[in-house]
């Protein structure tokens, strides 16, 4: 059982089956039409069927081992940087505000590919554009710091 397709298919099938069971607790049909359980029931059932088809397909084909799926070290570092920047933004945005936290997070993402001047410049311009689009034009409340920005 070194075929990773079978394991992924089983994981998705268990997830779909648990969603299917949870959707049974909701009303399938309500007083005025389809209820809140209709869509999750059909989607999770379809997910289980497709995952079983994927398991059958991966058994019939040549196996893909776990060694072939693990990414290279540089890709893992890039993913860790992306997750770190997202986590930094989530944690610091309520305290630093959108503009500061977003500028630092985007700078973290660009630091390896550009020199520091370009990284900071792109981060400031991108954050300002996002602030104008979401904070001003769409009037979506963004987190602010104690100074109001």
Secondary structure, DSSP 4 states (H G I P E B T S, - for coil): ---HHHHHHHHHHHHHHHHHHHHTTS-SB-SSSB-HHHHHHHHHHHHHHHHHHHHHHHHHSPP--GGGTSPPHHHHHHHHHHHHHHHHHHHHHHHHHHHHHHHHHHHHHHTTTS-HHHHHHHHHHHHHHHIIIIIIIS-------TT--
